[in-house]
């Protein structure tokens, strides 16, 4: 009988709080298509006209939580860096 992969479960827990802004995906794909010589149009081709919705669905399908604030890890790192600067400049803790 196969036993669960503990390392894989741990990795899943580590990535559980990963977030990303769906509009960053839209921007990436839009520019990729344009660089390939295509002419993407936001809201074109029927549907809801809002590419953020399917982009959010794609992120969710990949196990990443769609969030308007973007990548939570980057935000956390920026806050930590700013706290270090405050401590160095003002001597606060």
Number of C-alpha atoms within 10 A of each C-alpha: 3 4 5 8 8 9 9 10 10 11 10 12 11 10 12 12 13 16 21 21 20 25 18 15 18 19 13 12 14 17 15 13 13 13 10 9 9 11 11 14 10 11 11 11 9 7 8 11 12 13 17 18 14 14 19 22 15 16 18 15 10 9 15 19 23 22 16 14 11 17 18 17 13 12 12 11 11 12 12 12 12 12 14 15 13 13 12 11 9 9 9 10 8
